[in-house]
């Protein structure tokens, strides 16, 4: 029995402890002007891009948000700037001008996720990534 514990249980506990530490440290934080944003669906890394919930980011930037279910398009409006991001489409529209994103918006857990950099392009914010703390830093102008 002691041999069983030594060769199976101890290594299993070590793996579980390591996995728990790695998963706990994988959380992505988003700051807007220094304030941490809370999300119903957490930001995620997809194809090397940080994806954030459209509604939460845009509403925290003071934009009104709408959803067109027929076209599966998220719409954000702030200061007469209209931003449209369609699920599965890498082309976004900002005031009618088409802009190409690296990755298309997706739906995860009932929320539309868009590339964090999209926020900067859409409402003229500065966006930075701190790889050490896994933090998206958004600064409004």
Secondary structure as UniProt FT lines:
FT   HELIX           2..4
FT   HELIX           5..9
FT   HELIX           10..24
FT   TURN            25..26
FT   STRAND          29..32
FT   TURN            33..34
FT   STRAND          35..36
FT   STRAND          44..46
FT   TURN            47..48
FT   STRAND          49..53
FT   HELIX           54..60
FT   TURN            61..62
FT   STRAND          64..68
FT   TURN            69..72
FT   STRAND          73..78
FT   TURN            79..80
FT   STRAND          81..87
FT   STRAND          91..94
FT   TURN            95..96
FT   STRAND          97..100
FT   STRAND          105..108
FT   TURN            109..110
FT   STRAND          111..115
FT   HELIX           116..123
FT   STRAND          126..130
FT   TURN            131..134
FT   STRAND          135..139
//
